[in-house]
Amino acid sequence: MEIRPLDPTEYDAAAQIYADAFLDDPGWVAVGPDRRNHRHSILRRYHRTALNVIHRYGRPIYGAFTDDGLAGVAATFAAGLYPPPAWTTAYFVPGFLLAGPGPIIRGLKFSAIQEHGHPKDEHVYLWFLAVDPAQQRGGVGRALLARVYEDAEAPVFLDTANPANVPYYASNGYEEIGRADGPRGAQMWFMRRP
């Protein structure tokens, strides 16, 4: 397996992995459109836009490559680079409009909860970690995390709305630093790895 920074020409493939991996994630199910196909389309568009924002204002964005191609992605903001400028939310507006009014309102609520949970001290923000569902449970996620830790110059922070992720991240050295209730019964955990 090769772990390396992604080239912008690979961001479409990365957005596809995020959409496939997060399609049934409890947080995205709670926030996104109810129809799976519509949610998948919105997820792909949202993450493609997010990768552009991270490319310009954050980074690094790592890809894990196996013989089958891109298998996983970790998108980060290096220490001191998060948050991006507030006006970058305008980039997400077309995708939000396509999602519909319910997802817009729920997304804004969850986003506010997410921002409130961020630590105030300097940290690396692991905004998104995803592995192609066909490649999960094969060490791809752990290899990506190892690369994030190798380059991190501060504690690594993440949030997750998937309860199954909490023990996974705990086994990678993260400790829970808070949690909050989200829309439609979802919950968000805030975790940091010293």
DOBA-317072 format. One line per field, with one value per residue: residue number from 1; residue in one letter; chain; y negated, x, z of N, C-alpha, C, CB in turn. Coordinates in Angstrom, 2 decimals. Glycine has a CB too. Layout:
BEGIN
seq	NUM,...
type	a,...
mol	A,...
ny	Y,...
nx	X,...
nz	Z,...
cay	Y,...
cax	X,...
caz	Z,...
cy	Y,...
cx	X,...
cz	Z,...
cby	Y,...
cbx	X,...
cbz	Z,...
END
This chain:
BEGIN
seq	1,2,3,4,5,6,7,8,9,10,11,12,13,14,15,16,17,18,19,20,21,22,23,24,25,26,27,28,29,30,31,32,33,34,35,36,37,38,39,40,41,42,43,44,45,46,47,48,49,50,51,52,53,54,55,56,57,58,59,60,61,62,63,64,65,66,67,68,69,70,71,72,73,74,75,76,77,78,79,80,81,82,83,84,85,86,87,88,89,90,91,92,93,94,95,96,97,98,99,100,101,102,103,104,105,106,107,108,109,110,111,112,113,114,115,116,117,118,119,120,121,122,123,124,125,126,127,128,129,130,131,132,133,134,135,136,137,138,139,140,141,142,143,144,145,146,147,148,149,150,151,152,153,154,155,156,157,158,159,160,161,162,163,164,165,166,167,168,169,170,171,172,173,174,175,176,177,178,179,180,181,182,183,184,185,186,187,188,189,190,191,192,193,194
type	m,e,i,r,p,l,d,p,t,e,y,d,a,a,a,q,i,y,a,d,a,f,l,d,d,p,g,w,v,a,v,g,p,d,r,r,n,h,r,h,s,i,l,r,r,y,h,r,t,a,l,n,v,i,h,r,y,g,r,p,i,y,g,a,f,t,d,d,g,l,a,g,v,a,a,t,f,a,a,g,l,y,p,p,p,a,w,t,t,a,y,f,v,p,g,f,l,l,a,g,p,g,p,i,i,r,g,l,k,f,s,a,i,q,e,h,g,h,p,k,d,e,h,v,y,l,w,f,l,a,v,d,p,a,q,q,r,g,g,v,g,r,a,l,l,a,r,v,y,e,d,a,e,a,p,v,f,l,d,t,a,n,p,a,n,v,p,y,y,a,s,n,g,y,e,e,i,g,r,a,d,g,p,r,g,a,q,m,w,f,m,r,r,p
mol	A,A,A,A,A,A,A,A,A,A,A,A,A,A,A,A,A,A,A,A,A,A,A,A,A,A,A,A,A,A,A,A,A,A,A,A,A,A,A,A,A,A,A,A,A,A,A,A,A,A,A,A,A,A,A,A,A,A,A,A,A,A,A,A,A,A,A,A,A,A,A,A,A,A,A,A,A,A,A,A,A,A,A,A,A,A,A,A,A,A,A,A,A,A,A,A,A,A,A,A,A,A,A,A,A,A,A,A,A,A,A,A,A,A,A,A,A,A,A,A,A,A,A,A,A,A,A,A,A,A,A,A,A,A,A,A,A,A,A,A,A,A,A,A,A,A,A,A,A,A,A,A,A,A,A,A,A,A,A,A,A,A,A,A,A,A,A,A,A,A,A,A,A,A,A,A,A,A,A,A,A,A,A,A,A,A,A,A,A,A,A,A,A,A
ny	1.18,-2.21,-5.37,-8.65,-12.25,-13.46,-14.26,-17.07,-16.18,-13.77,-14.17,-13.84,-11.05,-10.64,-12.00,-10.32,-8.02,-9.02,-9.53,-6.94,-5.65,-7.11,-6.95,-5.50,-6.39,-7.30,-10.07,-11.41,-10.25,-11.28,-14.00,-14.37,-14.04,-11.86,-9.86,-7.38,-7.44,-10.14,-11.22,-10.11,-11.42,-14.08,-13.84,-13.18,-15.52,-17.43,-16.58,-16.80,-19.55,-20.23,-19.13,-20.84,-23.22,-22.41,-21.87,-24.43,-25.93,-24.32,-21.24,-18.59,-16.39,-13.08,-10.08,-6.60,-3.98,-0.96,2.09,2.03,-0.62,-3.89,-3.64,-4.76,-7.84,-10.61,-13.68,-16.69,-19.56,-21.22,-22.07,-25.08,-25.99,-25.68,-27.36,-27.45,-30.49,-32.24,-32.92,-30.87,-29.08,-29.74,-28.33,-25.91,-26.31,-25.77,-22.91,-22.53,-23.68,-21.89,-19.74,-20.28,-21.84,-20.66,-19.09,-21.28,-22.89,-21.03,-20.43,-22.92,-23.18,-20.95,-21.60,-23.88,-22.72,-21.08,-22.98,-24.23,-22.26,-22.19,-22.21,-24.88,-25.21,-24.89,-22.61,-19.72,-19.15,-16.47,-16.26,-14.58,-11.09,-8.28,-5.05,-3.05,-1.11,1.57,2.08,1.89,2.76,3.75,2.52,0.08,-2.36,-2.62,-2.84,-5.28,-6.96,-6.64,-7.99,-10.59,-11.11,-10.96,-13.27,-15.25,-18.23,-18.92,-18.07,-15.75,-16.30,-15.20,-14.74,-12.71,-11.23,-8.70,-6.04,-3.60,-4.28,-5.35,-3.45,-2.49,-4.74,-5.22,-3.01,-3.81,-5.65,-7.93,-10.11,-10.70,-13.95,-15.28,-15.45,-15.81,-16.38,-15.89,-16.65,-14.80,-12.65,-12.00,-11.82,-13.51,-12.89,-14.22,-14.02,-13.59,-13.09,-12.99
nx	0.85,0.50,0.87,0.19,0.27,-2.66,-3.16,-4.73,-6.12,-7.09,-9.18,-11.88,-12.23,-11.68,-13.84,-15.88,-15.28,-15.70,-18.49,-19.50,-18.60,-19.81,-22.50,-24.45,-23.83,-24.61,-24.73,-24.83,-27.14,-29.01,-28.84,-28.84,-30.63,-33.51,-33.83,-31.71,-30.20,-30.32,-29.11,-26.53,-25.64,-25.61,-23.74,-21.42,-21.07,-20.84,-18.47,-16.63,-16.55,-15.66,-13.08,-11.83,-11.85,-10.30,-7.93,-7.14,-7.06,-6.27,-4.88,-2.57,-3.96,-4.39,-3.98,-4.67,-3.28,-3.82,-3.25,-5.58,-6.12,-7.15,-7.90,-8.60,-9.06,-7.74,-8.49,-7.17,-6.68,-3.81,-2.02,-3.15,-4.41,-7.16,-10.19,-11.27,-11.64,-14.68,-16.34,-16.06,-18.10,-19.95,-19.26,-20.48,-23.17,-24.65,-24.81,-26.16,-28.63,-29.58,-29.98,-32.27,-34.81,-35.14,-32.71,-30.94,-31.54,-31.13,-28.44,-27.18,-27.68,-26.25,-23.71,-23.19,-23.12,-20.91,-18.85,-18.87,-17.83,-15.12,-11.76,-10.09,-7.38,-4.33,-4.47,-4.39,-6.77,-8.60,-10.63,-12.09,-12.13,-12.08,-12.72,-12.85,-15.73,-15.41,-12.82,-12.58,-11.67,-9.17,-6.87,-6.41,-7.49,-6.10,-3.48,-3.65,-4.22,-1.83,-0.06,-1.07,-0.53,2.24,3.00,1.82,1.89,0.81,-1.72,-4.16,-7.39,-10.76,-14.17,-17.06,-20.09,-20.83,-21.48,-20.13,-17.60,-16.35,-15.09,-13.19,-11.58,-10.73,-9.11,-7.01,-5.72,-7.20,-9.06,-12.22,-13.48,-15.78,-19.32,-22.32,-25.82,-27.48,-29.49,-32.53,-32.09,-29.41,-26.01,-23.00,-19.59,-16.67,-13.26,-9.84,-6.43,-3.60
nz	0.00,-0.80,0.62,0.00,-0.69,-2.27,-5.69,-7.24,-9.52,-8.73,-7.05,-7.75,-7.75,-5.06,-3.85,-4.65,-3.17,-0.57,-0.74,-1.17,1.18,3.26,2.85,4.36,6.86,10.18,10.88,8.40,7.36,9.12,8.55,5.73,2.51,2.42,0.47,-0.79,-3.23,-3.90,-1.62,-1.91,-4.24,-3.33,-1.26,-2.73,-4.23,-2.17,-0.84,-2.90,-3.25,-0.67,-0.71,-2.53,-1.01,1.20,-0.12,-0.89,1.53,3.59,4.04,4.60,2.04,2.01,0.12,0.00,-1.71,-3.36,-5.21,-6.63,-7.03,-5.87,-2.51,-0.08,1.78,3.54,4.69,5.77,7.91,8.50,11.54,12.90,10.59,10.38,11.06,7.57,5.61,6.41,4.29,2.48,2.75,0.87,-1.39,-1.01,-1.33,-3.85,-3.81,-1.38,-2.00,-3.90,-2.24,-0.76,1.40,4.05,4.54,4.35,6.58,8.69,8.19,8.64,11.38,12.41,11.56,13.09,15.63,15.28,14.87,17.36,18.98,18.47,19.65,21.38,21.46,19.49,16.81,14.66,12.23,11.43,9.04,7.29,7.05,5.11,3.77,0.90,0.70,-0.20,0.49,3.19,6.55,6.12,6.90,5.68,6.64,9.10,8.12,6.78,8.97,10.42,8.75,8.93,11.65,11.60,10.23,11.74,13.64,15.98,18.45,17.15,16.06,15.73,14.62,14.89,13.81,13.93,15.91,15.81,15.06,17.28,19.18,17.38,16.80,19.41,19.80,18.32,19.81,20.41,22.55,23.98,24.04,24.29,23.55,21.58,20.96,17.88,14.92,14.35,16.15,15.93,17.09,18.01,18.41,19.87,19.47,20.47,19.76,21.58
cay	0.00,-3.48,-6.53,-9.86,-13.33,-13.35,-15.30,-17.55,-15.39,-12.58,-14.56,-13.26,-9.68,-10.74,-12.36,-9.11,-7.17,-9.61,-9.32,-5.51,-5.28,-7.83,-6.86,-5.04,-6.92,-7.86,-11.53,-11.82,-9.82,-12.23,-15.34,-14.41,-13.63,-10.51,-8.91,-7.01,-7.93,-11.60,-11.46,-9.79,-12.51,-15.25,-13.53,-13.28,-16.95,-18.11,-16.25,-17.35,-20.96,-20.29,-18.86,-22.08,-24.15,-21.90,-22.05,-25.84,-26.53,-23.35,-20.20,-17.72,-15.41,-11.85,-8.95,-5.26,-3.29,0.46,2.53,1.71,-2.07,-4.66,-2.83,-5.55,-9.25,-11.38,-15.11,-17.36,-20.92,-21.23,-22.91,-26.52,-26.34,-25.60,-27.11,-28.24,-31.74,-32.02,-33.09,-29.65,-28.36,-30.05,-27.26,-24.77,-26.69,-25.02,-21.56,-22.61,-23.95,-20.63,-18.80,-20.60,-22.65,-19.90,-18.89,-22.55,-23.29,-20.07,-20.59,-24.13,-22.88,-20.03,-22.34,-24.73,-21.81,-20.65,-24.09,-24.48,-21.21,-22.30,-22.72,-26.24,-25.17,-24.51,-21.19,-19.25,-18.72,-15.39,-16.59,-13.40,-9.86,-7.29,-3.94,-2.41,0.00,2.86,2.21,1.70,3.82,4.29,1.71,-1.16,-3.48,-2.73,-3.33,-6.71,-7.62,-6.65,-9.07,-11.85,-11.29,-11.16,-14.65,-16.19,-19.09,-19.26,-17.01,-15.55,-16.37,-14.80,-14.52,-11.65,-11.00,-7.26,-5.42,-2.50,-4.85,-5.77,-2.49,-2.41,-5.84,-5.01,-2.04,-4.53,-6.63,-9.11,-10.15,-11.53,-15.22,-15.84,-14.94,-16.69,-15.84,-16.51,-16.49,-13.49,-11.62,-11.77,-12.32,-13.77,-12.73,-15.00,-13.18,-14.15,-12.21,-13.87
cax	0.00,1.23,0.16,0.82,-0.68,-3.42,-3.09,-6.10,-6.79,-7.63,-10.21,-13.17,-12.23,-11.76,-15.22,-16.68,-15.03,-16.41,-19.93,-19.77,-18.33,-20.67,-23.90,-25.29,-23.30,-25.75,-24.77,-25.30,-28.53,-29.80,-28.79,-29.04,-31.93,-33.92,-33.61,-30.28,-29.55,-30.19,-28.09,-25.23,-25.30,-25.28,-22.47,-20.33,-20.89,-20.36,-17.07,-15.80,-16.38,-14.83,-11.70,-11.31,-11.62,-9.16,-6.75,-6.72,-6.87,-5.81,-3.96,-2.53,-5.00,-3.66,-4.67,-4.09,-3.38,-3.52,-3.18,-6.86,-6.25,-7.41,-8.68,-9.04,-8.66,-7.75,-8.39,-6.84,-6.18,-2.63,-2.14,-3.26,-5.05,-8.61,-11.12,-11.07,-12.42,-16.13,-17.02,-15.97,-19.38,-20.66,-18.97,-21.35,-24.57,-25.36,-25.11,-27.19,-29.91,-30.02,-30.37,-33.62,-34.90,-34.91,-31.28,-30.25,-31.74,-30.43,-27.01,-26.73,-27.68,-25.15,-22.47,-22.99,-22.71,-19.55,-17.93,-18.83,-17.03,-13.69,-10.93,-9.58,-5.93,-3.89,-4.65,-4.59,-8.16,-8.89,-12.01,-12.73,-11.38,-12.99,-12.13,-13.76,-16.36,-14.85,-11.46,-12.60,-11.19,-7.92,-5.74,-6.26,-7.74,-4.98,-2.32,-3.86,-4.05,-0.40,0.58,-1.51,0.23,3.65,3.20,1.13,2.71,-0.04,-2.70,-5.10,-8.78,-11.78,-15.52,-17.76,-21.48,-21.06,-21.06,-19.20,-16.26,-15.77,-14.08,-12.12,-10.65,-10.13,-8.03,-5.93,-5.16,-8.05,-9.91,-13.41,-13.41,-17.12,-20.33,-23.48,-26.95,-27.74,-30.85,-33.15,-31.54,-27.97,-25.12,-21.66,-18.50,-15.47,-12.17,-8.51,-5.28,-2.49
caz	0.00,-0.86,1.17,-0.51,-0.92,-3.51,-6.70,-7.50,-10.56,-8.07,-6.11,-8.13,-7.23,-3.60,-3.51,-4.84,-2.00,0.56,-0.92,-0.95,2.58,4.20,2.42,5.47,8.12,10.92,10.80,7.07,7.23,9.90,7.96,4.29,1.96,2.82,-0.62,-0.83,-4.45,-3.77,-0.58,-2.49,-5.15,-2.50,-0.58,-3.69,-4.55,-0.96,-0.57,-3.97,-2.89,0.54,-1.11,-3.10,0.10,1.97,-0.97,-0.90,2.85,4.59,3.59,3.43,1.71,1.71,-0.49,0.18,-2.99,-3.43,-6.60,-7.25,-7.17,-4.66,-1.57,1.06,1.77,4.79,4.39,7.02,8.02,9.35,12.74,12.69,9.32,10.48,9.97,6.36,5.68,6.53,3.00,1.68,2.81,-0.37,-2.36,-0.75,-1.53,-4.90,-3.34,-0.35,-2.65,-4.50,-1.18,-0.33,2.62,5.29,4.72,4.57,7.99,9.54,7.96,9.34,12.82,12.71,11.34,14.26,16.71,14.94,15.13,18.81,19.61,18.16,20.74,21.15,21.30,18.16,16.53,13.29,12.12,10.48,8.69,6.74,6.81,4.53,3.02,-0.03,1.41,-0.62,1.03,4.64,7.45,5.58,7.36,4.92,7.55,10.05,7.39,6.58,10.27,10.75,7.98,9.54,12.90,11.26,9.79,12.63,14.50,17.13,18.65,16.04,16.49,14.76,15.13,14.19,14.20,13.81,17.17,15.55,14.89,18.56,19.64,16.38,17.05,20.74,19.63,17.66,20.72,20.63,23.74,23.81,24.79,24.37,22.61,21.48,20.23,16.59,14.41,14.12,17.03,15.73,18.13,17.51,19.36,19.60,19.95,20.24,19.99,22.00
cy	-1.24,-4.57,-7.76,-10.98,-13.16,-14.53,-15.78,-16.77,-14.12,-12.89,-14.01,-11.83,-9.68,-11.08,-11.16,-8.16,-7.71,-9.34,-7.85,-5.14,-5.91,-7.70,-6.46,-5.44,-7.60,-9.39,-12.02,-11.38,-10.81,-13.59,-15.35,-14.05,-12.18,-9.47,-8.65,-7.57,-9.43,-11.93,-11.19,-10.91,-13.77,-15.04,-13.69,-14.75,-17.70,-17.85,-16.73,-18.82,-21.09,-20.04,-20.10,-23.09,-23.71,-22.08,-23.48,-26.35,-25.58,-22.52,-19.74,-16.85,-14.16,-10.83,-7.67,-4.50,-1.84,0.83,2.19,0.22,-2.73,-3.88,-3.62,-6.94,-9.81,-12.84,-15.89,-18.86,-20.85,-22.20,-24.38,-26.93,-26.28,-26.70,-27.88,-29.54,-31.46,-32.10,-31.82,-28.81,-28.62,-28.98,-26.09,-25.05,-25.91,-23.59,-21.54,-22.83,-22.69,-19.62,-19.03,-21.28,-21.89,-19.65,-20.18,-22.94,-22.34,-20.21,-21.81,-23.90,-22.00,-20.72,-23.24,-23.90,-21.40,-21.76,-24.36,-23.46,-21.30,-22.82,-24.10,-26.25,-24.69,-22.99,-20.95,-18.75,-17.67,-15.53,-15.35,-12.26,-8.85,-6.26,-3.36,-1.21,1.38,3.13,2.09,2.96,4.49,3.46,0.40,-2.37,-3.69,-3.25,-4.84,-7.49,-7.70,-7.77,-10.44,-12.12,-11.61,-12.63,-15.68,-16.93,-19.55,-18.08,-16.94,-15.48,-15.86,-14.78,-13.43,-11.55,-9.53,-6.58,-4.27,-3.00,-5.15,-4.75,-2.34,-3.52,-5.72,-4.02,-2.62,-5.67,-7.87,-8.97,-11.08,-12.79,-15.91,-15.14,-15.88,-16.00,-16.62,-16.30,-15.04,-12.37,-11.32,-12.35,-12.52,-13.62,-13.57,-14.27,-13.82,-13.09,-13.11,-13.72
cx	0.89,0.33,0.91,-0.21,-1.38,-3.12,-4.53,-6.83,-7.43,-8.78,-11.59,-13.29,-12.34,-13.18,-16.15,-16.50,-15.76,-17.91,-20.30,-19.64,-19.33,-22.16,-24.84,-24.75,-24.44,-25.86,-25.31,-26.73,-29.44,-29.90,-29.27,-30.44,-32.23,-33.67,-32.11,-29.57,-29.33,-29.10,-26.69,-24.75,-24.87,-23.95,-21.28,-20.04,-20.31,-18.86,-16.14,-15.53,-15.46,-13.35,-11.07,-10.97,-10.39,-7.87,-6.22,-6.34,-6.33,-4.67,-3.12,-3.78,-4.25,-4.56,-3.93,-4.35,-2.98,-3.41,-4.47,-7.08,-6.49,-8.35,-9.21,-8.45,-8.74,-7.51,-8.24,-6.61,-5.00,-2.83,-2.16,-3.99,-6.57,-9.11,-10.72,-11.87,-13.93,-16.83,-16.94,-17.25,-20.21,-20.42,-19.94,-22.82,-25.25,-25.72,-26.19,-28.56,-30.45,-30.49,-31.80,-33.66,-34.62,-33.43,-30.50,-30.33,-30.99,-28.91,-26.45,-26.67,-26.48,-23.79,-22.16,-22.53,-21.26,-18.55,-17.78,-17.95,-15.54,-12.91,-10.37,-8.07,-5.57,-3.99,-4.65,-6.04,-8.28,-10.37,-12.73,-11.74,-12.38,-12.20,-13.22,-14.39,-15.81,-13.47,-11.42,-12.18,-9.92,-6.70,-5.54,-6.44,-6.59,-3.72,-2.44,-3.67,-2.58,0.31,0.19,-0.69,1.69,3.93,2.61,2.12,1.95,-0.97,-3.67,-6.50,-9.67,-13.13,-16.15,-19.18,-21.85,-20.57,-20.08,-17.77,-15.57,-14.76,-12.92,-11.09,-9.99,-8.97,-6.84,-5.40,-5.99,-8.81,-11.08,-13.26,-14.76,-18.05,-21.52,-24.56,-27.16,-29.17,-31.25,-32.46,-30.07,-27.18,-23.74,-20.68,-17.33,-14.31,-10.82,-7.47,-4.09,-1.26
cz	0.00,-0.29,0.67,-0.62,-2.26,-4.42,-6.95,-8.59,-9.98,-7.13,-6.48,-7.60,-5.71,-3.16,-3.66,-3.65,-0.78,0.45,-0.65,0.53,3.56,3.88,3.55,6.84,8.88,10.87,9.47,6.81,7.95,9.21,6.51,3.84,2.33,1.73,-0.78,-2.06,-4.40,-2.75,-1.14,-3.42,-4.37,-1.78,-1.52,-4.02,-3.36,-0.75,-1.67,-3.70,-1.68,0.19,-1.74,-2.00,0.90,1.16,-0.88,0.49,3.90,4.06,4.74,3.28,1.24,1.03,-0.18,-1.12,-2.84,-4.91,-7.36,-7.44,-5.83,-3.75,-0.39,1.01,3.18,4.43,5.68,6.82,8.98,10.51,12.35,11.42,9.35,11.39,8.71,6.48,5.64,5.18,2.14,1.77,1.56,-1.43,-2.22,-1.08,-2.66,-4.48,-2.28,-1.00,-3.31,-3.46,-0.72,1.02,3.92,5.53,4.96,6.04,8.93,9.40,8.67,10.85,13.20,12.54,12.53,15.46,16.51,15.27,16.63,19.52,19.35,19.37,20.38,20.96,19.89,17.98,15.03,13.26,11.03,10.11,8.18,6.61,6.26,3.75,2.12,0.68,1.04,-0.04,2.55,5.37,6.93,5.96,6.63,5.82,8.53,9.36,7.12,7.89,10.66,10.01,8.54,10.80,12.62,10.91,10.75,13.52,15.73,17.35,17.46,16.62,15.36,15.44,14.29,14.71,14.06,15.08,16.97,15.39,16.22,19.08,18.66,16.63,18.42,20.64,18.90,18.52,20.96,21.94,23.46,24.66,24.86,23.40,22.65,20.68,18.95,16.16,14.25,14.90,16.84,16.89,17.51,18.66,18.91,20.24,19.59,20.57,20.35,21.10
cby	0.00,-3.82,-6.49,-9.60,-14.70,-13.28,-14.77,-18.99,-15.01,-11.87,-16.07,-13.27,-8.93,-11.81,-13.51,-8.39,-7.06,-11.13,-9.72,-4.65,-5.69,-9.28,-5.87,-3.53,-7.93,-7.44,-12.11,-11.26,-8.38,-12.40,-15.89,-13.50,-13.80,-10.51,-9.44,-5.50,-7.57,-12.24,-10.56,-8.46,-12.84,-15.54,-12.10,-12.50,-17.58,-17.65,-14.75,-17.17,-21.61,-19.24,-17.68,-22.70,-24.23,-20.41,-21.69,-26.70,-27.10,-22.46,-20.70,-16.84,-15.95,-11.27,-9.15,-4.50,-3.98,1.33,4.04,2.28,-2.40,-6.05,-1.69,-4.87,-10.08,-10.85,-15.60,-16.73,-21.94,-21.60,-22.63,-27.10,-25.44,-24.21,-27.49,-27.44,-32.68,-33.04,-34.26,-28.82,-28.77,-31.42,-26.77,-24.37,-28.18,-24.96,-20.92,-23.75,-25.06,-20.03,-18.92,-19.35,-23.25,-18.57,-18.18,-23.68,-23.30,-18.64,-20.70,-25.31,-22.18,-18.79,-23.18,-25.49,-20.56,-20.27,-25.35,-24.44,-19.89,-23.23,-21.74,-27.15,-24.25,-24.98,-20.67,-18.10,-19.93,-13.95,-17.70,-13.71,-9.32,-7.96,-2.84,-1.97,-0.02,2.92,1.15,1.27,4.87,4.38,2.51,-1.20,-3.27,-1.36,-2.57,-6.97,-6.87,-5.30,-8.98,-11.81,-10.04,-10.26,-14.84,-15.45,-20.29,-20.61,-17.23,-14.25,-17.82,-13.42,-15.84,-10.29,-11.86,-6.68,-4.94,-1.74,-6.11,-6.00,-1.13,-2.52,-7.19,-4.50,-0.82,-5.06,-7.04,-9.29,-10.61,-10.75,-16.15,-17.34,-13.48,-18.05,-15.86,-15.96,-17.21,-13.16,-10.39,-12.38,-11.35,-15.17,-11.24,-16.47,-11.75,-15.43,-11.31,-13.57
cbx	-0.96,1.67,0.08,1.50,0.04,-4.92,-2.42,-6.06,-5.78,-6.53,-10.27,-13.35,-10.94,-10.78,-15.70,-16.28,-13.52,-16.15,-20.36,-18.82,-16.92,-20.30,-24.02,-25.44,-22.13,-25.66,-23.40,-24.38,-28.72,-29.20,-27.37,-28.08,-31.94,-35.39,-34.22,-30.14,-30.39,-31.55,-28.35,-25.31,-26.50,-26.40,-22.51,-20.67,-22.23,-21.16,-16.92,-16.47,-17.74,-15.31,-11.63,-12.34,-12.87,-9.36,-7.07,-7.82,-8.16,-6.95,-3.08,-1.33,-6.01,-3.06,-4.80,-4.71,-2.50,-4.62,-2.92,-7.98,-7.39,-8.01,-7.84,-8.66,-9.54,-6.67,-9.63,-5.62,-7.29,-1.36,-0.98,-1.92,-4.55,-9.07,-12.52,-11.49,-12.04,-16.73,-16.41,-14.77,-20.18,-20.24,-17.54,-21.23,-24.66,-24.51,-23.86,-26.87,-29.76,-28.89,-29.43,-34.45,-36.26,-35.66,-30.73,-30.86,-33.25,-30.86,-26.73,-27.67,-28.99,-25.22,-22.57,-24.28,-23.63,-19.46,-18.43,-20.26,-17.51,-13.47,-9.77,-9.96,-5.28,-2.44,-5.94,-3.55,-9.09,-8.56,-12.06,-13.37,-10.67,-14.03,-11.54,-13.02,-17.83,-14.77,-10.56,-13.99,-12.28,-8.01,-4.50,-7.27,-9.02,-4.70,-2.15,-5.26,-4.83,0.24,0.19,-3.03,0.12,4.04,2.59,0.11,3.22,-0.85,-3.48,-4.75,-9.17,-11.46,-16.37,-17.02,-22.43,-20.35,-22.26,-19.62,-16.34,-16.87,-14.73,-12.69,-11.38,-11.18,-8.54,-6.40,-3.87,-9.04,-9.10,-14.70,-12.39,-17.10,-20.77,-23.10,-28.22,-26.80,-30.99,-33.13,-32.29,-27.48,-25.06,-21.55,-18.10,-15.59,-12.26,-8.29,-4.97,-2.10
cbz	1.23,-2.33,2.76,-1.87,-0.86,-3.21,-8.03,-7.88,-11.65,-7.32,-6.01,-9.67,-7.67,-3.08,-4.40,-6.15,-1.72,0.64,-2.34,-1.80,2.96,4.21,1.29,5.41,7.85,12.35,11.03,5.99,7.79,11.28,8.04,3.64,0.42,3.18,-1.95,-0.81,-5.67,-3.35,0.66,-3.27,-6.05,-1.48,-0.03,-4.99,-4.97,0.27,-0.40,-5.35,-2.60,1.57,-2.08,-4.07,1.02,2.33,-2.43,-1.46,3.32,5.02,2.44,3.50,0.60,2.98,-2.00,1.44,-4.05,-2.70,-6.67,-6.42,-8.13,-5.00,-1.07,2.36,0.79,5.81,3.59,7.64,8.53,8.54,13.71,12.67,8.24,10.99,10.39,5.08,4.51,7.48,2.25,2.13,4.06,-0.90,-2.18,0.70,-1.82,-6.16,-2.79,0.66,-3.68,-5.33,0.00,-0.28,2.70,5.25,3.53,3.68,8.35,9.20,6.47,9.02,13.23,11.81,10.06,14.60,16.76,13.45,14.41,19.40,19.15,16.96,21.05,22.32,22.37,17.92,17.16,12.88,11.82,11.09,7.63,5.40,8.13,3.62,3.98,-1.36,1.15,-2.14,0.41,5.10,7.65,4.09,7.25,3.76,8.31,10.71,6.06,6.01,11.35,10.42,6.49,9.88,13.78,10.08,8.43,13.50,13.72,16.89,19.97,15.22,16.90,14.15,15.10,14.36,13.35,12.55,17.92,14.29,14.07,19.60,19.88,14.94,16.94,21.75,18.89,16.31,20.23,19.46,25.00,24.20,24.14,24.09,22.96,20.83,21.09,15.54,13.09,12.64,16.85,14.39,19.36,16.87,19.51,20.14,19.35,21.08,18.72,23.45
END
